[in-house]
């Protein structure tokens, strides 16, 4: 009975968003405010680019916002939210030409954490973001509080929205398994898996500064270290040089300054 209720909740949510999304497609997708100012104010990754790459980043932002519906459930979606969501999508794929998230149609923004039944009120709310499956396929749910924190000075190595978009990249080959076969040449797959398991053992032994959530499985490890790579590239390169080099190969980006 519990599973039927969960499925009905998920189905109702998708139906609601589909109906709202069909109306919102007629509205301007690009924020009305000066999005360049918003990028300069909130997105450190953007500020570190040269002028040519800043223009490319802006173009990718516009392309993303033109093709994806962003909905607020229990919260209003501000232009700054759209810029942060789009930046979270663009940052992992910035090194690729003409990448599209073909496995995403909607981003659903909740005010804060939520539970496994997509409820953002009550107890046991510990989910910051998720990529939907089943009825929720093609949907991403993000906590607005986590989204904002990820681009704040207090974020450290963590950025929930980037984490979830990395899951989408991982999923683009048909399996969310921590091995992004669309991005990783075949000869790197076994070394990458070996690197994952070696680092997981270090985390479990308390000999690594990587977020312990990475030990959940290979997919979560990939998303967690990708956060680290984009949030603190210099620190990752210094403390985990081999891991940094592999991620640099996967994302086709060298973010460290030294």
C-alpha positions as CSV (number, residue, x, y, z in Angstrom):
1,X,0.0,0.0,0.0
2,X,2.9,2.4,0.8
3,X,4.4,1.8,-2.6
4,X,1.1,2.6,-4.3
5,X,0.8,5.9,-2.4
6,X,4.4,6.9,-3.4
7,X,3.7,6.1,-7.0
8,X,0.5,8.1,-7.0
9,X,2.3,11.1,-5.4
10,X,5.0,10.9,-8.0
11,X,2.5,10.6,-10.8
12,X,0.5,13.5,-9.6
13,X,3.6,15.7,-9.3
14,X,4.7,14.8,-12.8
15,X,1.3,15.6,-14.2
16,X,1.1,18.9,-12.4
17,X,4.5,19.9,-13.7
18,X,3.7,18.8,-17.2
19,X,0.6,20.9,-17.3
20,X,2.4,23.9,-15.8
21,X,5.4,23.4,-18.1
22,X,3.2,23.5,-21.2
23,X,2.0,27.0,-20.1
24,X,5.4,28.3,-19.1
25,X,7.0,27.5,-22.5
26,X,5.4,30.7,-23.8
27,X,7.2,32.8,-21.2
28,X,10.7,34.1,-21.7
29,X,13.2,31.4,-20.7
30,X,16.1,33.8,-20.2
31,X,16.2,35.8,-16.9
32,X,15.0,39.4,-17.4
33,X,17.7,40.8,-15.1
34,X,21.3,41.4,-16.2
35,X,22.4,37.7,-16.1
36,X,26.1,38.7,-16.6
37,X,25.9,40.7,-13.4
38,X,24.4,37.7,-11.7
39,X,27.1,35.4,-13.0
40,X,29.8,37.8,-11.8
41,X,28.2,38.0,-8.4
42,X,27.5,34.4,-7.7
43,X,29.5,32.1,-10.0
44,X,33.2,31.8,-9.1
45,X,33.8,29.4,-12.0
46,X,32.7,32.1,-14.5
47,X,34.8,34.8,-12.9
48,X,37.9,32.6,-13.4
49,X,37.4,32.4,-17.2
50,X,39.0,34.6,-19.8
51,X,36.8,36.9,-21.9
52,X,36.4,34.4,-24.7
53,X,35.4,31.5,-22.3
54,X,33.1,33.9,-20.4
55,X,31.2,34.5,-23.7
56,X,31.1,30.7,-24.3
57,X,29.8,30.1,-20.8
58,X,27.0,32.7,-21.3
59,X,26.0,31.1,-24.6
60,X,25.8,27.7,-22.9
61,X,23.7,29.2,-20.1
62,X,21.3,30.7,-22.6
63,X,21.0,27.4,-24.5
64,X,20.3,25.5,-21.3
65,X,17.6,27.9,-20.1
66,X,16.0,27.9,-23.5
67,X,15.5,24.1,-23.5
68,X,14.7,23.2,-19.8
69,X,11.7,24.1,-17.8
70,X,12.4,25.3,-14.2
71,X,9.5,25.0,-11.8
72,X,9.1,26.0,-8.2
73,X,7.0,23.9,-5.8
74,X,6.5,25.5,-2.5
75,X,8.8,28.3,-3.4
76,X,9.1,31.1,-6.0
77,X,11.9,30.7,-8.6
78,X,14.0,33.8,-8.8
79,X,16.2,34.8,-11.8
80,X,19.3,34.2,-9.6
81,X,18.0,30.6,-9.0
82,X,17.8,30.1,-12.8
83,X,21.4,31.3,-13.3
84,X,22.7,29.1,-10.5
85,X,20.8,26.0,-11.9
86,X,22.0,26.7,-15.4
87,X,25.6,27.3,-14.2
88,X,25.4,23.9,-12.3
89,X,24.5,22.3,-15.6
90,X,27.1,24.1,-17.7
91,X,30.1,23.7,-15.4
92,X,30.5,19.9,-15.7
93,X,30.1,20.0,-19.5
94,X,32.0,23.3,-20.2
95,X,34.8,21.3,-21.9
96,X,32.5,19.6,-24.3
97,X,31.2,20.9,-27.7
98,X,27.4,21.0,-28.2
99,X,26.5,18.9,-25.2
100,X,22.8,18.6,-24.4
101,X,21.1,17.0,-21.4
102,X,18.8,14.8,-23.4
103,X,17.8,12.9,-20.2
104,X,16.4,16.1,-18.6
105,X,13.2,18.1,-19.3
106,X,12.4,19.8,-15.9
107,X,14.2,21.0,-12.9
108,X,11.9,21.2,-9.8
109,X,13.0,23.6,-7.1
110,X,11.9,22.8,-3.5
111,X,12.4,25.3,-0.7
112,X,14.5,23.0,1.4
113,X,15.3,19.4,2.0
114,X,12.7,16.7,1.2
115,X,12.0,13.1,1.9
116,X,11.6,9.9,-0.3
117,X,8.0,10.7,-0.9
118,X,8.9,14.2,-2.3
119,X,7.5,16.0,0.8
120,X,9.4,19.1,2.0
121,X,7.5,19.5,5.3
122,X,7.6,17.3,8.3
123,X,10.3,15.0,9.7
124,X,12.9,12.8,8.1
125,X,13.7,15.3,5.3
126,X,17.4,14.7,4.4
127,X,17.5,14.8,0.6
128,X,19.2,17.8,-0.9
129,X,18.7,16.8,-4.6
130,X,17.8,13.9,-6.8
131,X,17.6,12.8,-10.4
132,X,14.3,11.1,-11.0
133,X,13.6,7.6,-12.2
134,X,10.4,5.8,-13.2
135,X,7.5,8.3,-13.1
136,X,10.1,11.0,-12.4
137,X,12.4,10.2,-15.3
138,X,13.6,13.4,-17.0
139,X,13.0,15.4,-13.8
140,X,15.5,16.7,-11.3
141,X,14.6,18.0,-7.8
142,X,16.8,20.4,-6.0
143,X,16.6,22.1,-2.6
144,X,16.7,25.8,-3.1
145,X,18.6,26.2,0.2
146,X,21.2,23.7,-1.0
147,X,21.4,25.4,-4.4
148,X,22.2,28.7,-2.9
149,X,24.7,27.3,-0.3
150,X,26.6,25.5,-3.1
151,X,27.5,28.9,-4.6
152,X,28.2,30.7,-1.4
153,X,31.5,31.2,0.4
154,X,30.5,28.6,2.9
155,X,30.1,25.9,0.3
156,X,33.6,24.4,0.7
157,X,34.0,21.3,-1.5
158,X,30.2,20.7,-1.8
159,X,27.7,21.8,-4.5
160,X,24.5,19.8,-4.6
161,X,23.4,21.0,-8.0
162,X,26.7,20.2,-9.7
163,X,26.5,16.8,-7.9
164,X,23.1,16.1,-9.5
165,X,24.1,17.2,-13.0
166,X,27.1,14.9,-12.8
167,X,24.7,12.1,-12.1
168,X,22.9,13.0,-15.3
169,X,26.2,12.9,-17.2
170,X,26.9,9.5,-15.7
171,X,23.4,8.3,-16.6
172,X,23.7,9.4,-20.2
173,X,25.3,6.1,-21.2
174,X,22.2,4.2,-19.8
175,X,23.6,3.4,-16.4
176,X,24.3,5.6,-13.3
177,X,27.3,3.5,-12.2
178,X,30.1,6.0,-11.7
179,X,31.7,5.1,-15.0
180,X,30.7,7.7,-17.6
181,X,31.4,5.7,-20.7
182,X,30.3,8.6,-23.0
183,X,33.2,10.6,-21.5
184,X,35.8,8.1,-20.6
185,X,37.9,6.2,-23.2
186,X,37.7,2.4,-22.8
187,X,41.4,2.1,-21.7
188,X,40.7,4.4,-18.7
189,X,37.7,2.4,-17.3
190,X,39.6,-0.2,-15.3
191,X,42.1,2.4,-13.9
192,X,39.2,4.6,-12.9
193,X,37.4,1.8,-11.1
194,X,40.6,0.8,-9.3
195,X,41.1,4.4,-8.3
196,X,37.6,4.6,-6.9
197,X,37.9,1.5,-4.8
198,X,41.3,2.5,-3.5
199,X,40.0,5.9,-2.4
200,X,36.9,4.4,-0.9
201,X,39.1,2.2,1.4
202,X,41.0,5.3,2.5
203,X,37.8,7.1,3.3
204,X,36.5,4.2,5.3
205,X,39.8,4.1,7.2
206,X,39.6,7.8,7.9
207,X,42.6,8.6,5.8
208,X,40.9,10.9,3.2
209,X,39.3,14.3,3.2
210,X,36.8,13.3,0.6
211,X,33.1,13.5,1.8
212,X,32.3,10.1,3.4
213,X,29.1,10.0,1.4
214,X,31.3,8.9,-1.5
215,X,31.5,5.4,-0.1
216,X,27.8,4.8,-0.8
217,X,28.6,3.4,-4.3
218,X,30.6,4.2,-7.4
219,X,28.0,6.6,-8.7
220,X,28.0,8.7,-5.6
221,X,31.8,8.6,-5.4
222,X,32.0,10.1,-8.9
223,X,29.5,12.8,-8.1
224,X,31.1,13.7,-4.8
225,X,34.7,14.0,-6.2
226,X,33.3,16.0,-9.2
227,X,32.0,18.5,-6.6
228,X,35.5,18.6,-5.1
229,X,37.1,19.0,-8.6
230,X,35.0,22.0,-9.5
231,X,34.7,23.6,-6.1
232,X,38.3,23.3,-4.9
233,X,40.5,22.2,-7.9
234,X,43.8,23.4,-6.5
235,X,43.2,21.6,-3.2
236,X,42.2,18.4,-5.0
237,X,45.2,18.5,-7.3
238,X,47.5,19.0,-4.3
239,X,46.0,16.2,-2.1
240,X,44.8,13.8,-4.8
241,X,46.9,14.4,-7.9
242,X,46.0,11.1,-9.7
243,X,42.3,11.6,-9.0
244,X,42.6,15.2,-10.2
245,X,44.2,14.1,-13.5
246,X,41.6,11.5,-14.1
247,X,38.7,13.9,-13.5
248,X,40.5,16.5,-15.7
249,X,40.5,13.8,-18.5
250,X,36.9,13.0,-18.0
251,X,35.6,16.5,-17.9
252,X,38.2,17.8,-20.4
253,X,39.0,20.7,-18.1
254,X,42.1,21.6,-16.1
255,X,40.8,23.9,-13.4
256,X,43.8,24.1,-11.1
257,X,45.9,27.3,-11.2
258,X,49.2,25.7,-10.5
